[in-house]
Amino acid sequence: MLKRFSRAFAVVVVPFVGSLLIRFLYLTNKKEFHTKNPLPEEATIYACWHGDLLMFAHSYLRYKNPPHVKAVISSHFDGSLIAGTLKKFGLEIIAGSSNKNAVRVLIKAIKALNEGYDIGITPDGPRGPRHEVADGVIAMATKTGKKVILVEIRPKSYWQLSSWDKFVIPKPFGTIHFYYSDPIDVKSMETEVARTHIKAGLDKHAY
């Protein structure tokens, strides 16, 4: 009973507090956006590492506001906290992952892309291995023909948690660099070539 109450309380409180923290960190940091071209109008898949997820929503809103995106987030308890936080920024959620309900998630993501939604996904989520690209992002891109944009979020000064994903929290009053790659067409690539290409792109400006 106590555990159930604690979780119900966390689902309400954590997204609210988390969204305030994200806004505070975003506003108190200088932002440097590195994007060669305007982001595409057509539906696109946006991928970032799980450990860089904290500032993703705010960076996306800089380019597309109001948002028209659905984020693939795990349906386990930690994922529900992340989902609740992203909803505070207007993002919609597809619950599930490459480890659980993978086929259902893939079908929902393909449907969303075909309806014109962008998709946000962490290729190494929800449980890792860290910085290893699972099949989901590649399958979405190849089955829909939609392109992939790789998002790197690199604060100059940050805290890094001891979690599996080494989750990064920018420190206030520093500088955050946001890198958006050019759209990548992976549908003609072999799976392992696409996997290597995505991984290299997401590690291009690694710490």
KEMARDREN-409083 format. One line per field, with one value per residue (C-alpha): residue number from 1; x, y, z. Coordinates in Angstrom, 2 decimals. Example, Ala and Ser with C-alpha at 12.3 -4.5 7.8 and 13.67 -1.06 7.14 Angstrom:
2
pos: 1, 2
X: 12.30, 13.67
Y: -4.50, -1.06
Z: 7.80, 7.14
//
This chain:
207
pos: 1, 2, 3, 4, 5, 6, 7, 8, 9, 10, 11, 12, 13, 14, 15, 16, 17, 18, 19, 20, 21, 22, 23, 24, 25, 26, 27, 28, 29, 30, 31, 32, 33, 34, 35, 36, 37, 38, 39, 40, 41, 42, 43, 44, 45, 46, 47, 48, 49, 50, 51, 52, 53, 54, 55, 56, 57, 58, 59, 60, 61, 62, 63, 64, 65, 66, 67, 68, 69, 70, 71, 72, 73, 74, 75, 76, 77, 78, 79, 80, 81, 82, 83, 84, 85, 86, 87, 88, 89, 90, 91, 92, 93, 94, 95, 96, 97, 98, 99, 100, 101, 102, 103, 104, 105, 106, 107, 108, 109, 110, 111, 112, 113, 114, 115, 116, 117, 118, 119, 120, 121, 122, 123, 124, 125, 126, 127, 128, 129, 130, 131, 132, 133, 134, 135, 136, 137, 138, 139, 140, 141, 142, 143, 144, 145, 146, 147, 148, 149, 150, 151, 152, 153, 154, 155, 156, 157, 158, 159, 160, 161, 162, 163, 164, 165, 166, 167, 168, 169, 170, 171, 172, 173, 174, 175, 176, 177, 178, 179, 180, 181, 182, 183, 184, 185, 186, 187, 188, 189, 190, 191, 192, 193, 194, 195, 196, 197, 198, 199, 200, 201, 202, 203, 204, 205, 206, 207
X: 0.00, 2.77, 4.73, 1.61, 0.94, 4.58, 4.52, 1.20, 2.60, 5.81, 3.87, 2.17, 5.06, 8.18, 7.03, 5.97, 9.26, 11.26, 9.71, 10.51, 14.11, 14.47, 13.09, 15.42, 18.49, 17.52, 16.94, 20.10, 22.42, 23.70, 22.55, 24.56, 22.57, 24.52, 22.23, 23.29, 19.81, 16.23, 14.64, 12.42, 8.71, 7.91, 7.74, 11.20, 12.72, 14.79, 17.24, 19.38, 21.12, 19.10, 21.60, 21.10, 17.31, 16.81, 17.05, 15.65, 12.11, 13.23, 15.66, 12.97, 10.57, 13.07, 12.51, 8.94, 6.52, 3.81, 5.30, 4.01, 5.96, 5.45, 8.23, 8.82, 9.21, 9.35, 6.16, 7.94, 7.72, 10.81, 9.54, 6.20, 8.03, 9.91, 6.69, 4.89, 7.71, 7.73, 3.98, 4.53, 6.23, 3.43, 5.00, 2.78, 3.89, 4.08, 4.54, 6.86, 10.37, 12.49, 12.63, 8.91, 5.93, 8.38, 6.03, 3.16, 5.45, 6.82, 3.30, 2.23, 5.37, 4.97, 1.32, 2.33, 5.03, 2.60, 0.16, 2.81, 4.12, 7.79, 9.08, 11.53, 13.47, 16.47, 18.20, 19.89, 16.83, 15.26, 17.87, 20.89, 23.50, 24.59, 25.35, 24.37, 21.78, 18.79, 16.82, 13.77, 14.99, 16.33, 13.12, 11.00, 13.13, 13.36, 9.67, 8.43, 11.21, 11.44, 14.79, 16.64, 18.14, 20.71, 20.58, 23.59, 23.20, 26.53, 26.66, 30.08, 29.48, 27.33, 26.60, 26.63, 24.65, 25.93, 22.93, 23.39, 23.01, 25.32, 22.45, 23.68, 22.27, 23.63, 24.82, 23.23, 25.00, 27.09, 26.74, 24.84, 25.65, 22.85, 23.91, 21.31, 22.64, 21.48, 18.64, 20.00, 18.37, 19.01, 16.45, 19.01, 21.64, 22.27, 21.13, 24.64, 25.85, 22.92, 23.61, 27.27, 26.38, 23.85, 26.17, 29.04, 26.78, 25.51, 29.08, 30.48, 30.81, 31.27, 32.69
Y: 0.00, 2.44, 1.65, 2.19, 5.53, 6.62, 5.85, 7.62, 10.64, 10.57, 10.38, 13.66, 15.52, 14.46, 15.65, 19.01, 19.54, 18.10, 20.46, 23.44, 22.24, 21.86, 25.34, 26.79, 25.11, 26.10, 29.74, 30.11, 28.61, 30.15, 28.13, 27.42, 25.75, 24.02, 23.25, 23.78, 23.93, 24.50, 21.35, 19.56, 20.23, 16.58, 13.93, 13.02, 10.73, 12.56, 10.38, 11.16, 9.04, 8.27, 10.08, 13.32, 13.27, 15.96, 18.98, 17.38, 18.77, 22.37, 22.18, 20.68, 23.48, 26.05, 24.76, 23.48, 25.24, 24.14, 20.63, 17.90, 14.95, 11.67, 10.37, 6.64, 6.18, 2.97, 1.92, 0.97, 3.26, 5.38, 5.79, 7.06, 9.84, 10.81, 10.66, 12.88, 15.42, 15.49, 16.00, 19.25, 20.53, 19.44, 16.21, 13.19, 9.73, 6.24, 3.92, 0.95, 0.16, -2.14, -4.48, -4.56, -4.47, -3.82, -4.75, -2.69, 0.31, -0.01, -0.13, 2.94, 4.87, 4.02, 5.12, 8.40, 9.09, 8.42, 10.84, 13.55, 13.37, 13.55, 10.75, 11.21, 8.12, 7.11, 4.34, 2.94, 3.14, 2.20, -0.02, 0.00, -1.06, 2.57, 4.15, 1.02, 1.44, -0.92, -1.93, 0.27, 3.51, 1.70, -0.26, 2.90, 4.67, 1.80, 0.88, 4.46, 5.96, 8.81, 10.39, 10.46, 13.52, 12.86, 15.17, 15.70, 17.83, 18.83, 21.11, 22.53, 22.08, 19.28, 16.65, 13.03, 10.40, 6.89, 5.33, 2.91, 5.75, 8.17, 10.67, 14.24, 17.26, 20.63, 22.95, 26.41, 29.49, 27.62, 26.91, 24.09, 23.12, 21.57, 19.69, 18.64, 16.56, 16.84, 14.40, 10.90, 8.46, 4.94, 2.97, 1.91, 0.96, -2.49, -2.68, -2.86, -0.01, 2.12, 1.17, 2.16, 5.41, 6.41, 5.56, 7.52, 10.51, 10.54, 10.35, 12.97, 15.61, 13.22, 14.45
Z: 0.00, 0.96, -2.20, -4.31, -2.62, -3.01, -6.71, -7.24, -5.42, -7.51, -10.80, -9.90, -8.24, -10.17, -13.63, -12.18, -10.33, -13.21, -15.73, -13.48, -13.16, -16.92, -17.54, -14.89, -16.36, -19.89, -18.98, -16.89, -19.50, -22.69, -25.69, -28.83, -31.61, -34.35, -37.27, -40.87, -42.36, -41.17, -39.78, -42.30, -42.39, -43.14, -40.41, -39.14, -36.51, -33.88, -31.97, -28.94, -26.33, -23.20, -21.01, -22.99, -22.81, -20.14, -22.44, -25.60, -25.35, -24.90, -27.81, -30.07, -29.13, -30.34, -33.87, -33.73, -31.44, -30.96, -31.05, -33.32, -31.98, -30.19, -27.95, -27.47, -23.71, -21.71, -19.95, -16.68, -13.64, -14.38, -17.91, -16.63, -14.76, -17.93, -19.95, -17.46, -17.63, -21.45, -21.49, -19.56, -22.73, -25.04, -26.31, -26.84, -25.72, -27.22, -24.24, -24.72, -25.91, -28.03, -25.02, -24.21, -26.56, -29.39, -32.25, -30.84, -30.36, -33.89, -35.37, -33.39, -34.36, -38.05, -37.90, -36.23, -38.81, -41.64, -39.99, -40.07, -36.51, -35.71, -33.51, -30.64, -29.60, -27.51, -29.48, -26.36, -24.09, -21.86, -20.18, -22.42, -23.16, -23.04, -26.43, -28.35, -31.11, -30.87, -33.96, -33.33, -34.86, -37.92, -38.42, -38.20, -40.76, -43.24, -43.10, -43.56, -45.66, -43.13, -42.38, -39.07, -37.39, -34.67, -31.67, -29.40, -26.27, -24.75, -21.70, -20.89, -17.18, -15.81, -13.21, -14.34, -12.47, -11.75, -13.53, -16.45, -18.96, -17.09, -17.17, -17.70, -15.85, -16.99, -14.25, -14.28, -15.65, -18.19, -21.91, -23.61, -27.18, -29.23, -32.36, -34.95, -37.82, -41.40, -42.15, -42.73, -45.14, -43.82, -45.83, -48.43, -45.82, -44.42, -40.80, -39.34, -41.55, -40.38, -36.76, -37.05, -38.80, -36.14, -33.27, -34.80, -35.38, -31.81, -30.50, -32.88, -30.15, -27.23, -23.95
//
